[in-house]
Amino acid sequence: MLVRKIFLPLAGIIAVIALITDVAVTNLLTKKAELSNVYKVAKLSDEDRMPYEIGIFGPSIARNAYYGDSLGEHYYNYSMENAGLIINELMLNMEADKPKQTPIIIDFHFRLMEEDTTGSSINIRTYLPFVRKDKRVKRFLEANDRYRPHQSIPGGRYFGVHTSYLKDYLAEVYQPRKLYHKGGVFNREAPGQEEFDRQIEFRRERGEKPFTRSMEGSKVYERLFRENPDRLFLLVGSPRHYSVLEMLPNYEEMKAWGAEMQAKYDNVRVILFEAEYPDRYFKDTGHLSLEGARVFSGQMRETLKALGLYYTGEEKDPVWPPKSDRIAVVKLQADS
């Protein structure tokens, strides 16, 4: 009797509240939280969103490098922090599945093919809203041993992580030194020279960080190029601080892999930007600052135009220029 009069109604009320909260959180995260990685996955999972959009993919170094308005109206930065091979593969597949002809920009960096065999870079809360609606996300979590049955249960999938989503809404309030723009995150100010010198010394103490080429990584990207012949893939090496390049012992090997991809696939072009930028163009030795990102993105736009590779996203049946025998290596200077 007690169970029927008290506990069953209470359980029903809790279930209703959980379901209402689930719907509210899902809609807010996927449609309103533009500062979050959840919003980026939502954009990619919706085939009808932004048919003219030109996506940019990579880790945090790319998220800090490409400033949308300096590139063009339809450029959007899908890059995420700690986005290694497994995350990029999911994101790029979701973009390539769209019925579009716009180019796809991949940030070409020395960790492009590093594998995360433990799935430790996967922030599970980014993918929870899509486990039930997108089979690609569920397969991604299963393949990396991050799927749990409760993630498919409405009202239960967000258990324990509701409050963590609040930071996506409060980020601009509590991080006034950062600018959030078309998926990119940019530091408004560069560190002082003394702090920057310490960062340079620390990077040197850590030793060399070679370009990682793996058989599995090559297979991932080559399958992407091969299965999407109607999409142009631009492998763009955004500017690196000189302290990064001096710790990159096999830069020529990195160039060689890019050249191999360009020679092998008609829909691949490689552009490496080597910049002599002042320290103030960087927020640290690994990432550009807001000033640096704006300058670089403007220079990249002009370079793409000069190479015949600039697209607005609105072209019908875009024509790609003939391939060069060599990849493009472009020297950049600070904006005067």
Buried (B, 14 or more C-beta within 10 A) or exposed (E): EEEEEEEEEEEEEEEEEBEEBBEEBBEBBBEEBBBBBBBBBBBBBBEEEBBBBBBBBBBBBBBBBBBBEBBBEBBBBBBBBEBBBBBBBBBBBBBBBBEBBBBBBBBBBBBBBBEBEEBEBBBBBBBBBBBBEBEBBBEBBEEBEBBEEEBEBBBBBBEEEEEEBEEBBEBEEEBEEBBBBBBBBBBEEBBEEEEBEEBBEEBEEEEEBBBBBEEEBBEBBBEBBEEBEEBBBBBBBBBBBBBBEBBBEBBEBBBBBBBBBBBEBEBBBBBBBBBEBEBBBBBBBBBBBBBBBBBBBBBBBEBBEEBEBBBBBEEEEBEBEEBEEEBBEBEBEBEE
